[in-house]
Amino acid sequence: MDKVGRVFNGPDREVPMRVVVCGLPRTGTMSMRLALHQLGIYQCYHMLSVLGDLDNQPNMWISAFDAKYGSKGKWPWSREDWDKILGLSQACCDMPAAVFSVEIANAYPEAKVVILNRDADAWYESVQSTITNAMKPKTVWGMISTLYMAALDSRQRNWMRMGMTMGKYLITLDDPKKKGETIAWFHEQYKGFRDGILEERRIEFSVKDGWAPLCEHLGLPIPLVLDKASGEMVEAPFPHVNDRETWLKNFKEMRAKMAIVCHKTLFNILCPLAAVVLLGCLIWKVAR
């Protein structure tokens, strides 16, 4: 396929895009991702996908944000352009893809669309107690730790740059005085989903609704599991994961792993330096 005029170069799409989930973070995106995986729609692109490839993914999304919101570069992207990010995925949900849901759905007209809903006030409180609470350093030590990791790990710098780009173009989530503005932005995003995607392509859905409406919309059977008590196949429970406590636990574990990488990098820098200093001291001592 001709790559002239593409935003990125890379392999063409390897799997079909089957589902575009229009859902902001903390609306049940992790549960939705697992549900789609259980239905055989794999993989579902999610913020976890970005975290799994911090060498490349953040920079591609920065280009998308700059193009859409900053009028920098080609826009709208073509199907082939989106394939560079989403070519290994049969579905997408969560940030950063969520705010590009209309463009992605238009790029893949054969894909089914799910609008993933949550009460706006409940969404706001969940965001404040997880994403906002964890992402912004609250102490001097927290700031030093963040700068330390950014200085020693290019992937951490990519992650921070993407976060800063999102903050530049989207709503500020960490100002309690702007709750009304934040909730208004939430409603604006969902209005954009509905206005930009034909009604016959989409379903209004909440993770509380369970399998039936989702499977009917996607044309797939409800997953079954073996009930050990009766020995019969019964409807599988719909995934409900990534509550606030789990989110914070996972975030802390991710930060700890990043810190270990930085410690190893620092060790690899200091050891040769120490060896050079020691050798210099020995030479100086012998030469005296």
N, C-alpha and C positions, 0 to 999 in steps of 0.2 A: 504494500500500500504506500502511495506517495506520502512522504512526510513533510513536503514543502508547506510552509504556512502554519505548522503546528507550534504550539507553545513549548512542548517538550518532545524530545526524541526518546524512543524506547519501544518495547514490544507491543504488538497489537493486542486487542482484547482476547483473552484466553477462555473466558466463560461468559455466558449471557447475563446481562443485567435484568433481573427478574422483579425486584421490588425496590422502590424508593420510599423510605420512611421519613415523613416530615415530622420530626420531633426534636425539640430542644433538649439539652441536657437536663437530667432530673425529672424527666417525664416517663421514665420506664424504659429508656433506650437499651440498657444492659439486658433487662428481661426480654425485651423484644428481639434483641440480637440472638439470645439463646433459643428463643422460640423459633425463629427462622432457621437456625442451625438444626433444630430437632425436625423441622419440616424438610430438611435436605437442601435448604437454600444457603449455600456456604461458599465463601465466607461473607459475613455482613460487615462492611467497613464501618468502623467506630473509632472514637478517640484512641482506643487501645491499639488500633492499627497504626496510628501516628506514633504512639509511644514505642511500638515495635520496630520502627524504622526512623529514628530521629536523625539519621544522617541525610535522608532525602525528603521525607514527607513534609516536614514543616516548611521547607523552602518552596515546595510546589504550592502549598496552600497560601503562603504569603503572596505568591504571584497571582493566585485567584482573588484574594482580597484586594490587592492593589488594582487589579484589572476591573473588578466590579465596582468597588467603592471609591477608588482613587483615580480612575480613568487612565491607568498606566498599562499600556499594552493592549493586545487584542481582546475584544469582548463583543458578543458572548463567545465562549469557547465552543468548539465543535465537539461532536461525539468522539472523534479521534483524540482530541485534547484531554477530555475527561478520562479516556481509556488509560492515559499515562498514570493516573492516580488510582483509578477504580477498576483497572483491567483484570485484576485477579479476584474481584468481588462480584457476587450475584445480587447483593443488596447493599444499602448504605443507610446509616442513621447516626444520630448524635452529632455533636460538633466535631470538626468544622463543616462537615458536609451539610448539616441541617439548614444553614442560612443560604445554601445554594440549591436547595431542594427543587425549586421550580426550574432552574436552568438544567439540572441533572435530569429531571423528569422529561423536559422537552428534548434533551439530547437522546434519551432512550424511550421513544414513544410506545414501545412494546411492553415496557415495565408496568406492573401494577403499583398503585400508590396507596400508602397507608398514612393517614394523618393521626399521629399519636398524641392524644389529648391528656391534659391534667388540669385540675382546678388551678387558676392563676395564683391565688393566695398561697395554696399549699406548695406550688412550684417555687414561689419566691422564698418561702421559709426554708425549703429544702436546699435551695441554692446558697442561702446565707449561712446555713449550718454546715455546709460541705465545701463547695468550691471556693466561696469567698473566704470562709474561715481558714482554709488550708493554704490557699495560694499566696496570700499577702503576708509577708513577714511582720510579726507583731513586736519583735524585740530587736535590739542591736545585734545580738548573737544570731538571730534568724536572718537578718540582712547580711551579716558577714558570711554565714554559711552559704547563702544563695550566691553571693559574689565569688566565694571560693570555688564553688562548683562550676560557675560560669567561666571562671578564669582557666580552669584545668580540663574542661570537657567541652569539646565543640558541639556535641549533641545537646548538652544542657543550654548552650548559647542559642542553638537553633530553636529549642523549645521555648526559651524566653522571648526570642524575636517573634515567634508566631503569636505568643500570648500578648505581646506589646502591640502587634499589628491588629489583632482582634479587638483589643481595648481601644485602639485608635479609631477604628471604623464602626464599632458596635456600641452597645450601651455599657455604662459603668455600673458594675454590680455591687461594689463595696461601699456605697454611700447610702446609709439608712434614711437620709433625708430625701432620697430620690426613689422611694418605694413606688410611689404612684407613677413616676416616669418609667421605671423598670417594668412594671406590670403593663403599662400602656404599650411598651415596646414588645412585650410577649404577645399581646393581642394583635399587634400590627404584623408580627411575623406570621401568625396563623391566618390572618386575613389574606396576607400575600400568598400563602399556600393555596387557599381556597379560590382566590381570584385568578391565580396563574395556572391552575390545573383543572382540566375538565371534570365535571362531577361524576361522569360515568366511569372515569378511571380510578376514582379514589373511594376510600371508606373512612368513616370517622370511627376511631377505635381508641380504647383504653385497655391497659393490661388487666384491669378488673373484669373486662368483658369475656375473658377466656378464649378458648380455641374456636368455638363455633362460628362467630362472624368472620374471624380472620381466615379460617380455612375455607369457608364458603367463597369469600372474595378472591382468594388465591387459587381456588379450584383444586384443593388438596385435601386428603383425608385427615381426620383428627388423629394425632398420634396415640398409640395404645401401649400400655405396659402390662406386664403380668402381675396380677394380684396374688401374692403368695398364699393368702388365707383361703381364697376360693379356687385358685388355680385357673382363673379365667382372665382373659384380656379385658382391661378396663381403660377408660380414658386417662391419659397421662395428666398429671397436674401441670397447669400452666406455670412457667418459670416466674418466680418473684424473688429477685436477687438485688444486691447492691443497695441495701438500705443505708441510712446515714452512717451507722457505726462501721459497716463493712467498707463503705467508700473511704472513710477516714483512715481505717486500718490499712487498706490497700495503698492509699496515698503515702502514708508513712513508710511502708515497706519499699515503695518505689524510690522515695527520697534516700532511704538508707542504702539501697543498691547503687544509686548514682553517687553517693558519697564514697562508697568503697572503690568505685572506679577512679574517682578523683584522688583518693589516698594512694592508690597504686601508681597513678600518673606522677604524683608528687614524689613518691619513693623512687621511681625510675629516673626522675630529674635530679634528685638530691644525691643518689648513690654515686653516679659518675662524677658529679661535682665534688663530693667529699673525697673521692679517690684522687682526683686531680690536686686538690688542696693538700692531701696527705703526701702525695708524691712530691709536690713542690716543697713541702716542709722537709722531707727527707733529703732531697737534693741540696737544699739550702744548708741543712745541718752538715752534710758530708763536705760541702764546698768550703765550709768555714775553716 
